[in-house]
Amino acid sequence: MASKQKTIFECQKCGHQERKWLGRCPDCGEWNSLVEEVFRPQSAAAKAAAGGSLPVFADSKPISYQDIESQDDARTGSGIDEFDRVLGGGIVAGSLVLIGGDPGIGKSTIIIQMADNLSAKGLNVLYVSGEESEKQIKMRGERLGLEAGNLLILPETNLEAILSEAGKISPHAVIVDSIQTVFSSGLDSAPGSISQVRQAAGEFMHFAKRTGTPVFLIGHVTKEGSIAGPKALEHIVDTVLYFEGDRHHNHRIIRAAKNRFGAANEIGVFEMTNAGLRPVGNPSEVFLQERPEGASGSVVTVCMEGTRPMLVEVQALVSGTNYGSGRRMAQGFDYNRTSLLIAVMEKRLGFQLGGDDVYVNIAGGLEVNEPAADLGVAAAIASSFKNLQIPPETAVFGEIGLTGEVRGVLQAQVRAREAQTLGFKKLIVPASNKNGLEKLLGTRVVGVRNLEEALEEIF
């Protein structure tokens, strides 16, 4: 007698399960996200086709920490310096990497360039394509000028068939484009559903750890910008990389949101060309190359992206409005943080900004999330409000508190050296960070204790 199918309703946002349909998920609060899914016990044939993950771990034994060999020297270079930087120094054997980004931003381009570089080293790469045919991938490769003699294309979406072919070929790397198109025959739910994505990611994780093969998964993103599927998908993988930037502009940024083999929040900067994505060696020069001269509301601040210091231009525009209250808008900087800084300037410095529109922008499309950019944002707003130019050879950084004090930041020496390298003659920094920065040749370092002192020194 056939067993009765089990039907549940599962949230496609967070994975919460209910016995009946609800309009709103009680866990994450998302509306119309519960989808009916039917589960059947996985057959023995499906388990065998998946590689029999569970029996492998049944024989595992504990290993002494001292007997484990270091993996620092076992990394494989991807042939793209900026991509290796984001990965933490190269590709780690047995790692599971998830790459997400908006459609058309360059996910497939960077991954096939990496595959071409690995192929040139004599390594076999298996490219599993669930969205494009082999002829479409060939056309992209010809447009990019790739040879890829050891690149194998597998247009397949069945999970068991993919793992079976990967077991026969034993490639040095596996690329799955995309994880939302892969489905397991042991589940009745549609491809892209939360159960299918979780099952596919788990099986690829077992395959990577069991064989020592690095696996790269390309994932779709939702309209909110997060990777589609459950948060468990990001917990399963070793590294999560996000593509940032507008696809209508040339520059792209890859940010490591999670990395078990390197620094998190590390970024790589690329330029989109006809020949694919090209690494940018000095991003600071790129973000400052079109800085206007003689304009108010512009200042350079030094921020840290992972282990890399970067100089970015902060722009602000303060203009009058005919309405009772002004409008606030921030692009590339946190909106709530901008409102907080405006409130501090009104309370501590007497700036009357309540009836003015205030716009803040980080030039170049970079997202700055650290508090060390507070002083730069406040200086740019004050410059536009007073219509006074900030000297172009001046750079600032520092965190601002609610009482108007300028607090110290981490890695001040690294930030100062980057500003000195690019020719800045004056640095305005927190007073607590001034010690140790006097040795910068050709650069005057000024330590300030509060926002009032900082603006007096700037203007």
C-alpha positions in Angstrom: 0.0 0.0 0.0 1.4 3.4 -1.0 2.3 5.7 1.8 0.3 8.8 2.2 2.0 11.9 0.9 2.9 14.6 3.5 1.9 18.1 2.5 3.1 21.1 4.4 3.3 24.9 3.7 6.9 26.2 3.8 7.9 29.9 3.9 10.2 30.7 0.9 11.8 33.5 2.8 12.9 31.9 6.1 11.9 28.2 5.9 9.2 28.2 8.6 6.7 25.3 8.2 3.0 25.3 8.9 0.3 22.6 8.5 -2.1 25.0 6.8 -1.7 28.0 4.6 -1.3 31.4 6.2 -1.3 34.8 4.5 1.7 36.0 6.6 4.6 34.0 7.9 4.5 34.1 11.7 8.3 33.8 11.9 9.7 36.4 9.5 6.5 38.4 8.8 6.7 38.1 5.0 3.3 38.2 3.2 2.2 35.5 0.7 5.5 33.5 1.1 4.0 30.1 2.2 4.0 27.6 -0.6 2.6 24.1 -0.5 5.2 21.4 -0.9 4.8 17.6 -1.0 7.6 15.5 0.4 8.3 11.8 -0.2 10.9 9.6 1.5 14.1 9.6 -0.7 14.5 6.3 -2.5 17.6 4.1 -2.1 18.4 4.7 -5.8 18.4 8.4 -5.3 20.6 8.1 -2.2 23.0 6.0 -4.2 23.0 8.4 -7.1 23.7 11.3 -4.7 26.9 9.5 -3.7 25.9 8.0 -0.4 26.9 11.0 1.8 25.9 9.6 5.1 27.9 6.4 5.2 31.1 8.3 4.5 30.8 10.2 7.8 29.9 7.1 9.7 33.5 5.9 9.7 35.1 9.2 10.6 37.3 9.3 13.6 38.6 12.2 15.7 42.0 13.6 14.7 44.5 15.4 16.9 44.8 19.1 16.2 48.6 18.7 16.0 48.4 16.1 13.3 46.3 18.2 10.9 48.3 19.6 8.1 48.1 23.4 7.4 46.2 24.4 4.3 47.7 27.9 3.8 50.0 26.6 1.1 47.4 24.5 -0.6 45.5 27.4 -2.2 45.2 27.5 -5.9 45.4 30.9 -7.7 42.4 31.8 -9.8 44.5 33.9 -12.1 42.6 37.0 -11.1 44.4 38.9 -8.3 41.3 40.8 -7.0 39.2 37.6 -6.9 42.0 35.8 -5.0 42.1 38.7 -2.5 38.3 38.4 -1.8 38.7 34.6 -1.4 41.4 35.2 1.2 44.5 34.4 -1.0 43.2 31.8 -3.5 40.9 28.8 -3.9 40.8 26.3 -1.0 40.4 22.7 -1.8 37.0 21.4 -0.7 35.5 24.8 -0.3 31.9 25.8 -1.2 31.6 29.3 -2.5 28.3 31.1 -3.1 28.3 34.1 -5.6 25.3 36.4 -5.7 24.4 39.5 -7.5 21.8 41.3 -9.7 21.1 39.9 -13.2 23.6 41.1 -15.8 26.2 42.4 -13.3 28.9 39.9 -14.2 28.6 36.8 -12.1 28.8 34.3 -15.0 31.5 36.5 -16.7 33.9 36.4 -13.7 33.4 32.7 -13.1 34.1 31.6 -16.7 37.2 33.8 -16.7 38.3 32.0 -13.6 37.5 28.6 -15.3 39.6 29.7 -18.3 42.6 30.5 -16.1 42.3 27.2 -14.2 42.0 25.4 -17.6 45.2 27.1 -18.8 47.0 25.5 -15.8 46.0 22.0 -16.9 43.1 21.7 -14.4 39.8 20.2 -15.5 36.8 22.4 -14.7 33.2 21.1 -14.8 30.7 23.9 -15.7 27.1 22.9 -14.9 24.7 25.2 -16.7 21.1 25.1 -15.8 20.1 28.4 -17.5 22.2 28.6 -20.7 22.9 26.0 -23.4 26.4 25.0 -24.3 26.2 27.1 -27.5 25.4 30.3 -25.5 28.4 29.6 -23.2 30.6 29.1 -26.2 29.4 32.5 -27.7 30.3 34.2 -24.4 33.7 32.6 -24.3 34.5 33.6 -27.9 33.4 37.2 -27.1 35.8 37.2 -24.1 38.6 35.6 -26.1 38.8 32.4 -24.0 40.4 29.1 -25.0 39.4 26.9 -22.0 40.8 23.7 -23.4 40.0 21.7 -20.2 36.6 23.3 -19.5 33.7 20.7 -19.7 30.2 22.0 -20.1 27.3 20.0 -18.6 23.8 21.4 -19.4 21.9 19.6 -16.7 19.6 20.5 -13.8 19.0 17.1 -12.1 21.1 16.9 -8.9 21.7 13.2 -9.0 22.8 13.3 -12.6 25.2 16.2 -11.9 26.8 14.4 -8.9 27.0 11.2 -10.9 28.9 12.9 -13.8 31.1 14.8 -11.3 32.0 11.5 -9.7 33.0 10.0 -13.1 35.0 13.0 -14.3 36.7 13.9 -11.0 37.2 17.5 -11.9 39.5 19.9 -10.1 36.7 22.5 -9.7 32.9 22.5 -10.2 30.8 25.5 -11.2 27.0 25.5 -10.8 25.1 28.2 -12.7 22.7 28.6 -11.0 21.8 26.8 -7.7 18.1 27.8 -8.1 17.7 25.7 -11.3 19.0 22.5 -9.7 16.4 20.0 -8.4 16.5 16.6 -6.7 14.3 13.8 -8.0 13.7 12.8 -4.4 11.6 15.9 -3.8 8.3 16.8 -5.4 8.7 20.6 -4.9 9.5 22.8 -7.9 13.1 23.9 -8.7 14.1 27.0 -6.8 11.9 26.3 -3.8 13.4 26.4 -0.4 13.5 22.7 0.0 15.2 22.1 -3.4 17.8 24.8 -2.8 18.6 23.5 0.6 18.8 19.9 -0.6 21.1 20.8 -3.5 23.4 23.0 -1.5 23.7 20.3 1.2 24.6 17.6 -1.4 27.2 19.9 -3.1 28.7 20.6 0.3 29.0 16.8 1.0 30.6 16.3 -2.4 33.1 19.2 -1.9 34.2 17.9 1.6 34.3 14.3 0.5 36.3 14.7 -2.6 38.3 17.9 -1.8 36.9 19.6 -4.9 36.1 23.4 -4.7 32.5 24.1 -5.8 31.2 27.5 -6.9 27.5 28.1 -6.7 25.9 31.1 -8.5 22.8 32.3 -6.8 19.9 34.7 -7.8 19.1 37.7 -5.6 15.7 39.0 -4.4 14.5 42.5 -4.9 15.8 43.3 -1.5 19.3 42.4 -2.7 19.8 39.2 -0.6 20.4 35.8 -2.1 17.2 34.0 -3.0 16.4 31.0 -0.9 16.7 30.3 2.8 19.3 31.9 5.1 20.4 28.3 5.7 22.0 28.4 2.2 24.4 31.1 3.4 25.1 29.1 6.6 26.0 25.9 4.7 28.6 27.5 2.3 32.1 28.5 3.4 32.2 31.8 1.5 29.5 34.2 0.4 30.5 36.8 -2.3 28.2 39.6 -3.4 28.5 41.6 -6.6 27.8 45.3 -6.0 27.5 48.3 -8.4 25.2 49.4 -11.1 25.3 47.2 -14.2 25.0 50.4 -16.3 28.4 51.6 -15.0 31.8 50.1 -15.7 33.0 49.4 -12.2 32.0 46.3 -10.2 32.8 45.4 -6.6 32.9 41.9 -5.2 32.4 41.9 -1.4 33.0 38.9 0.9 30.0 38.9 3.3 31.3 35.6 4.8 34.6 33.8 4.5 35.8 30.9 6.6 39.2 31.1 4.9 40.0 34.8 5.0 38.8 38.3 6.1 35.2 39.1 5.9 34.1 42.4 4.2 37.1 42.2 1.9 36.4 43.7 -1.5 37.8 43.4 -5.0 37.3 46.1 -7.6 36.8 45.3 -11.3 36.2 47.2 -14.5 33.8 45.8 -17.0 35.3 45.9 -20.5 34.6 44.2 -23.9 37.1 41.5 -22.9 35.4 40.8 -19.5 36.1 42.0 -16.0 39.5 43.5 -15.4 41.0 43.9 -11.9 41.6 47.5 -10.7 45.0 47.7 -9.0 44.5 51.0 -7.1 40.8 51.6 -6.4 41.5 54.9 -4.5 42.7 56.5 -7.7 39.6 55.3 -9.6 37.2 56.8 -7.0 39.0 60.1 -6.9 39.9 60.6 -10.6 36.8 62.7 -11.4 36.7 64.7 -8.2 35.6 68.3 -9.0 37.9 71.2 -8.4 36.8 74.4 -6.5 33.4 73.0 -5.5 31.9 73.1 -2.0 30.4 70.0 -0.4 33.2 67.6 -1.3 35.8 66.0 1.0 38.0 62.9 0.9 37.7 60.3 3.7 39.7 57.1 4.3 37.7 54.0 5.0 38.7 50.3 5.5 37.2 47.6 3.3 38.4 44.4 4.9 42.2 44.8 5.1 42.4 47.4 2.4 42.4 51.2 3.0 40.5 53.1 0.4 40.1 56.9 -0.2 36.6 57.9 -1.3 35.0 61.2 -2.0 32.0 62.2 0.1 29.7 64.7 -1.5 26.9 66.7 0.2 24.4 69.2 -1.1 22.4 71.4 1.2 19.7 73.4 -0.5 16.7 75.4 0.7 13.1 74.1 0.4 9.7 75.7 0.2 8.2 73.1 2.6 8.2 73.2 6.4 10.7 70.3 6.9 13.7 69.4 4.7 14.3 66.2 2.9 17.2 63.8 3.7 18.7 61.4 1.2 21.8 59.3 1.4 23.3 57.1 -1.3 26.2 54.8 -0.4 25.9 55.8 3.3 23.4 54.8 6.0 20.4 57.0 6.0 19.8 56.8 9.8 23.4 57.6 10.4 23.1 60.7 8.2 20.1 61.9 10.2 22.0 61.4 13.4 25.0 63.5 12.2 22.6 66.3 11.0 21.0 66.3 14.5 24.4 66.5 16.2 25.4 69.5 14.0 22.2 71.3 14.8 22.5 70.7 18.5 26.2 71.1 19.1 27.2 73.6 16.4 24.0 75.6 15.9 23.5 74.7 12.2 19.9 75.4 11.1 19.4 72.5 8.8 15.8 71.7 9.7 14.3 73.7 6.7 16.9 72.5 4.2 17.2 69.5 2.0 20.3 67.5 2.7 21.7 65.0 0.2 24.8 62.8 0.8 26.5 60.7 -1.8 29.6 58.4 -1.8 31.1 59.0 -5.3 31.8 55.9 -7.4 28.9 53.7 -6.2 30.8 52.4 -3.2 28.9 51.4 0.0 30.5 52.8 3.1 29.2 51.3 6.4 31.9 52.1 9.0 31.6 55.0 11.5 35.1 56.3 10.5 33.4 58.1 7.6 31.3 60.2 10.1 33.7 63.1 10.1 33.9 63.2 6.3 30.1 63.3 6.0 29.8 66.1 8.6 32.6 68.1 6.9 30.9 67.7 3.5 27.5 68.9 4.9 29.1 71.9 6.6 31.1 72.8 3.4 27.9 72.8 1.3 25.9 74.6 4.0 28.5 77.4 4.3 29.3 77.3 0.6 33.1 77.0 1.5 35.5 74.8 -0.4 37.6 72.3 1.6 41.2 72.3 0.5 41.7 69.5 -2.1 44.9 68.2 -0.4 43.0 67.6 2.9 41.7 64.2 4.0 39.7 63.4 7.1 38.4 60.4 9.1 36.9 59.8 12.5 33.8 58.7 14.4 31.4 61.3 15.8 29.5 60.7 19.0 26.2 62.2 20.1 27.9 64.9 22.2 29.9 66.0 19.2 33.2 64.3 20.3 35.5 62.8 17.6 36.3 59.2 18.6 39.3 57.2 17.6 39.1 54.5 14.9 41.0 51.3 14.2 44.0 51.0 11.8 44.7 54.7 11.8 48.3 54.2 10.6 47.2 52.2 7.6 44.7 54.8 6.6 47.2 57.6 7.0 49.8 55.8 4.9 47.3 55.4 2.1 46.5 59.1 2.1 50.2 60.0 2.1 50.8 57.6 -0.8 48.2 59.5 -2.9 49.8 62.9 -2.1 47.5 64.4 0.6 49.3 67.1 2.5 47.0 67.4 5.5 45.2 64.8 7.6 42.5 65.6 10.2 42.2 62.7 12.6 40.9 62.0 16.1 43.2 63.2 18.8 43.5 59.7 20.2 44.9 58.4 16.9 47.5 61.2 16.4 50.3 59.4 18.3 52.4 57.5 15.8 51.3 59.5 12.8 53.8 62.4 13.1 56.4 60.4 11.2 54.6 60.7 7.9 56.9 62.7 5.7 55.3 65.5 3.8 51.9 65.2 5.5 50.7 67.4 8.4 48.6 65.4 10.9 46.1 67.4 13.0 44.3 65.7 16.0 40.9 67.0 17.0 38.8 66.2 20.0 35.4 67.4 18.8 33.4 68.4 15.7 33.8 72.1 16.4 37.6 71.8 16.4 37.5 69.8 13.3 35.5 72.3 11.3 37.6 75.2 12.5 40.7 73.4 11.3 39.2 72.5 8.0 37.9 76.0 7.1 
